[in-house]
Each structure stands twice: as structure tokens, then as C-alpha cells.
């Protein structure tokens, strides 16, 4: 009897050693990080678009609300209104667009507030029951309403906090059972530094630096039974320098990096039983025998992305399955330059770069600006430099700014 029990125990031990499980990774796993309400990442004003989708460390303008609202306390105008229009997928349709209206007011020497509305329209969608029925038109859309307060903490540095309400109404009556719009809220925290003008050998100069953590807020669902989505929480860091050659000519150069503070999708795979024929504890294709399927879509490499938004922020700096090299690929960067003549005419150029594995957005942008009295008109045009076609390729964007109380403050 003892020999029988011992034999069974040895047999079970052999099975335990030889019969193990392994995960075979999926062959085509996307490395692109996706979020809810991605329209918040589209540059809505022509000036920022023409410099490579940047704005965290550029000089103040009416549209600083989207990039870094702490810049408003450095405005020379008492207040201002900005209106912009960005066609989207203009090669295919003519009714998808992103609109923006922004208002800012510099309260005094040390503080300012601003508010803005961004509206993203997905155009008209017609539903026709039959040839005798009139078409039923629906207009899915998304919007964001925000307000900010900026405070100057020293002569050269300011910080700001912004609150944002976001609403996504993409469901269609008659198609979706629950047509309730998705909504959530977020917070921005930003800072901006602008040095005094300094004299160099052949020119004067000024340094600029800025940071912003945007769309800090809870996850949300598009429908009750759907998955939770992260907001496009992101970190922006930038710096620049103004070459002031004389009272008429100035050249500004700026660089910016951005990273989504959202978990990287792991590499998934299917888990199988296998017989470890060479007893090395690892599945060797062609040597070990692959057995039955144990589980589908389990994490092969990386971390579980199903975490709350705060955990996701910290996790986003070290969860890429490819290690540090993949983390670096998650940073986008842009370079931009602006030539300003007599504060009346501006010529701009920029370049934006994103890793091939993380979306492959690469484009060149050109733009110009004109100022007449208190009105600014800005234009920009985008040229794609990627094999992936941009929805904004060959798109002309417009921005209009009204400066109220121009020259009230002297910052330069």
C-alpha cells in the first residue's frame, strides 16, 4: 500500500514538472495609446498649429487657455476674445470641424481669468426609412467648457488652475438603445516663466519656459455597459528663446515635448498547457508539446491598464512592455519658430514628430499672422510627412483675435 501511494505521488510530481502553461503573444498588438474625447488634443488655433501644435512655452495670446493659461498674466492687453475654425477631414466632407471661442481678462498686475468653449462637430448624418420618407438628420458632437484663474507668484513666474467640463454626444437615435451623452470633468495645472530682457553682444534676448498637466480627472463610459475610458491626460514641457534684434524685428524659437499620462496597452496572448520535454521551465517551440487552451487574452508582457486615473498617471512612466526605449517613444516633440516684424506681421513654421509605433504623426506646418489696430488674423497650413495620412493634411485654419485695451500693461 505504501509503495502504491509513493508511486502515485511520484507520478503526480512528474506531471507537475512536465505539464506547465505558457502564453503565446498575439501577433498584431497595437502600441498606440488611445483615450476618450481625443478632440481635446487637436490644436484649435492657427498660431499654435503653424508652429507644430505647441503652446505651453510660447508667448501669450488669446488661445493660451488650451495650452497654458498661466501665460495670461503676462498679456499686454487688458482682455481679449479669440475665435477659430479648423476644418477636419476636409478632403472627404465639408461639415466636420473644430470651433473655439476664448475670452480672457487680466484683472490686475498679478492675476487673470479666462473661459473658453471648444465644439467638435461630426457633421450631419441622414437616416431615411424608405424612399417616401423625409430624411431624419442627426448631428453628433463633442464639446468642452472651461474656466481658469492665473496668479503671478513673482515678476517672472506664474501658475494657473483650470476646470473643464467635457461632454460627448456621439450616439444616434434609432441605432443606439441608450442615447444619453457621456460627460466628465477635468483639471489643468500649469506654470509659465518669462525672464527679463537681457542684452547680448549683437541682440537682446528673453527666455521662456512652461509646463502643464492637463485633463486630470476620472475615467468615464460612453455607455452603461461599455468599458471605462481615460481622459487624454497629458504632460507638456517646453522652453524657448526670443532673439530681439531691434524694435522692429524679433525671432522666437521654441521646443516642446508631450506625453500622455495614460497606461500603455500591454501585449496580450493566449495561455496554453504544454509539456516541458527538456525540463527547462520555458516553452521551446519545436521541442515542447503545446496542449490545450487555458485562457484567452491574458497579459503576456506589461501591466494591467484597468486602473484608476491617478494610478494610471504614475504607471504610465514605467509600464511599456518594451521597457525604457518604448517609454521614450511615447513622447512627441515639436519645434517651432516665429518671425515678428513691428508687431504687425508674423511668419511661422513648425515640425511635429511622433514615433511610428505610437501613431506615426509627422507633419510640417506653415503660417502667417497679420495685425491691424486691435484685430489679429492668423492662418496655418499643414503638410503631412508621414505614410499615415493626417485628417488635417492640406487644411487651412483660421483664427481671429480682438485685443481689448491693448497696451494697458507693459511687460517688455
N, C-alpha and C positions, 0 to 999 in steps of 0.2 A: 504493500500500500504506500509506504514511504517512497519507494522507487518510482511509483506511478505519479505521485504528487510532484516529485522532483523533476521528472521528465516533462510534465505539463508546464511547470514553471520555467524550465529552460527553453521550451518551445515558444512560450509567450514572450520571453525576453528576446529571442531571436527575431520574432515578428516585430517587436517594438523597435529593435535596432534597424531592421531592414525596411519595414513599411513606414515611410515618413511622408510628409507633404511638402510640396513646393509650389511657388507661384510663378506662372508663366506670364510675363508682362504683355500688355496689349501692344500690338504692332504700331498703331497710329494713335498716339496720345497727344492732344493739343497742348502746347506750352503757353498759350495765350491766356492771360488773366482777364476774366470777364466780371462785370459788375452790373448792378441795376442802374437805371437812369444815366446811361453814358453820355447823353446830350450835354451834361454839365461839364464835360471835358472839352467840348468844342469851343474854340475861340470865337467869341461873338462880336468882336470889334476889329475893324480893318487894320488899325495900327499894330496891335499885338500879332495879328495873323501875318502881316507882312514882315515881321521880324522873327518868324519861326515859332509861332504860338508861345510867346513868352510875355511876362508882365510882372513877375514878382520883384524884380530889381530895376526895372526901367523907371524913368522919371514919371511923376504923377500926371494922370489925365483923368477925364471923366469916367473912364471904364475901369478904374483901379479896383472897383468893387469885386470883380470876378477874380482878380489876381492877388491883390494885397491892399486891403482897404486902409491900412495904417499910413499909406502914402498921402492920403487926403490932407493931413495936417501940414503938408509942405506945398500945398497949392497956393499960387499967387492970386487966383480968383477967389472971390468970396463964396461963390456957388456955381453950379453948372448942371446942364442937362445933356445927356448923350442918348442918341437914338441910332441903332444899327440894324442892318438887314443882311443876312447871309443865306443865299440860295443853297440848297442841298440836293445832291443827285440831279443837278441841272441838266445833265446830258440825257436823262431819261424822262423827267417830269418837270413841270414848272410851278407846282404848288406845294412843294416841301421846302420849308425854310426855318431858320432860327432868327427870331427877333429879340431885341434887347432895348430896354429903356432904363436909364440910370439917372438918379438925382443925388447930388452931394451938396453939403453946406458946411463951410468952415465956421464953426461957432465963434471961435476967438483964436488967439495966438497958439493955444495949446490943444484944442480939441476940434473934432469934426464928426459929422454923422452922414450916412448915405443910405439909400434904398434903391433896389433895382428889381426888375421883372424880366425873366427870360422865358420866352414862349417858343416851343418847338412844335411845329405843325407837320403832321404826316400826310397832309393833303386830303382831298376828297375821295371817298370810296363809295361807289354806287352799288346798290342792291336792286335787282329787278326780279320780281316774282315770275312774270311772263311777259310776252310781247305786248300785252294790252295794259299793263300796269305802269304807273309812273315810277321813275327811279327813286329809291329812298337813299339819301345821301348822309353819310356819317363822316365826321372829321376827328379821328384820333389825334391826341395831342399830349404834350407834357409841358409842365411849367415849374418855375422856381421863383419864389418871392423871398427877398432877404433884406435885412437891415443891419447896419454896422455902426459901431462907435469907436473912434480912434482917439488916443491920448498921447500927447507928446511928453515923454519922460525926461528928455534932455533936449538941448538945442539941436542935436544931430540924430536922435533916435526916438522912434515912436512905436507903439503897439496898438493892436486893434482886435476886437472880438465881433464876429458877425453871426447872426442867427438866420437859419434858412428853412423855409417850408417847401417841400417838393411834392408834386402831385403828378401821377402818371395815369392818363385815361386812354388806354390803348385797346380796351375791349369793345367788341362790336355787338350791338343789339341784334338778336336773331341768330347769332353764331355762338356767343358765349352765354352760358347759363347765368353766371353772376357777372353783372356789368358794373359793379362798384369799382371806382377808381382807387388805385394804390396810392398811399401817401405816407410820408415820414418827415422827419426834421433833422437838421444837421447844424454843426457849429464850425466856424473857421477861427483860427488863432494865427495872427500874423505879426511880423515886425519889419521895420524898414530903417536903414541907416543911410544918411546922406552927409558927407563931410563938407567942411567949409572949402571954398575955392582956394586952391594953393597955386603959387607961382613956380613954374619950372623954367628951364633955360629958354625955350622957344615958344612956350604956350602956358596957359593956366589949365588947371585940371581939378576934377572933383570925383571922389569915389562914391559908389552906391552899392549897397548890399541889402538883401531881403530874404525872408523866409516866410513860408505859410504852410500850415497843416489844415487841410480843407475837408469838408463833409464828414466831420466826426459825428457819428450818430448810429442809432440801432439799425439792425437788419430789417428788411420788410419783405412782404409777399405781394405778388401781383394778383394772386387769388388764394382763397382759403386752403385749397388742397395742394397748392404749389410749393416749391422749395423757397427757402428764405434767401434773399439776395443782399449782398453787401452794397452799401453806397460806394461811389467812386472816391473813397478816402485817399488822399494823396499828400505827399510831402514835396514842396517846391523849395529849392535853394538857388540863389542867383547872385551875381555880382557884376559890376560894370564900372566903366570909367568914361568921363566926359573930357574930350580934348577941346578946350576953348581957345581958339586961335586969335580971335578978336571979338569985337562986339557984334559982328555980323555972321561969323562962321563958327559952327560947333559940330563936332563929330562924336557920337556916343557909340560905344561898343559894349555889348552885354552878353553874358553866358548864363545858361540856366540848366539845371538838372531836375528831373521829376521822377518820383517813384510812387507807384500805387501801394498803399499800406493795407493790402488785402492778401490773404493766404494764396500761395502758389498752388495750382491744382497738382495733386500727386500723380504718379504713374500707377495706373490700375492694372490688374491682371486677374486671371482665373487660378484658383487653387486646386491642385490635383494630388491624389495619392501617388506615391512612386516607391519602387523597390530599390533600395540603395545597394546595388550589387558590389560596389567596391568599398563600401563601408567608410566613405569619407565625409558623410553628413551633408553632402551637396549634390543636387541633381545634375548629372552629366548626360547631356543628350547623346544618344548612340550607345551609351553604356548601361545606364539605369533604365528600368521599365516603367513607363508612365501608366498610371492606373486611372481610376475613376475620378470624375469631377466632384470636388468637395464644396466649393463656393465660387460664385461669380462676382466680378467687380470688387475685389478686395485690394487694399493698398499694397502695392509692390515696393514702392520707394517714395519717400516723402512723409508729410504729416497730414493728419486728418484736417480738412478745411472746414468741417462743420463745427465751428467755434463761434463765440460771441464776438462782436465787432472790436471790443477792447483787446481781447486775447489775440484776435487776428492781426491787429496793428503790430504788436510785438513779435508775433510769429512770422510775419511777413519778411523780417530781416534775416531769417535763418531756416526757412522751410523748403527751399528749392531743391528738388531731387538731384539736380546736377551739382549741388554744392555752391561754393563761393563764386565760381565762374558763372553759374547761371544766375545768381543773385545780381551780379554786375550787369547782366544783360537786361534786367528788369528796369534799369534806369534809362530813361530817354534823355536826350540832351539837345540843346538848340543854341545856335549862335546868331546874333543879330547886330546890325549896325544901322545908325540913323544919322543922316546929314541934315543939319538945320541951317537955313540961311535967313538971317534977320528975323527970326521968329515968325516968318511968313510962309516959307516953303520948306518942305521936308521930302527927302528921298530915302527910302528904307529897303533893306534886303535882309533875308534870314534863311537859315537852314535848320531843318528838324530831322533828327535821326532816332530810329527805334530798331532794336535787334530783329533780325529775320525770324527768329523763333518766337518773338513776343508780339508780333503784329505786323512787322515789316513796313511801318510807315516811315517814309523818307520823302522829303519834298523841299524844293526851293521856293521862296516867296519873294515877291517884289511889291513895293507900294509907294504911294506918294501922299502928301498932305498939303493942304492949302488953307491959309488963314486970312480972313477978311473981317476986319473990325473984331466982333465978338464971336464970329462963326468959324468953326473948323470943319473942313471936309476931308475925309481920309478914304483912300481906296487901296485895295490889295488884290493880288492875283497869285494863284498857286500853280506850280509846275511839279508834278509827281516825279520822283527819282527812284521809284520802287517798281518791281514787277507786279506788285499788288496795286491795282488801280484805286486811287483815292476818290471818295464820293464828292470831294471838294475840288477835284482837279479841273483846271481851266475855268475856275469860278471867280467872278469879280464881286468883291464885297464892298459895302458902303457903310460909312459911319458919319454921323453929323453931330457936332457938339456946339452948344451955346454956352459961352462963358459969361456969367452974370457977375458984375462987379470985378471985372478984370483989372489987375494991378492994385487991388486993395492991400495985398500983403507983399512984402519984399523978402524973398528967400534967397536971392542970388546976388 
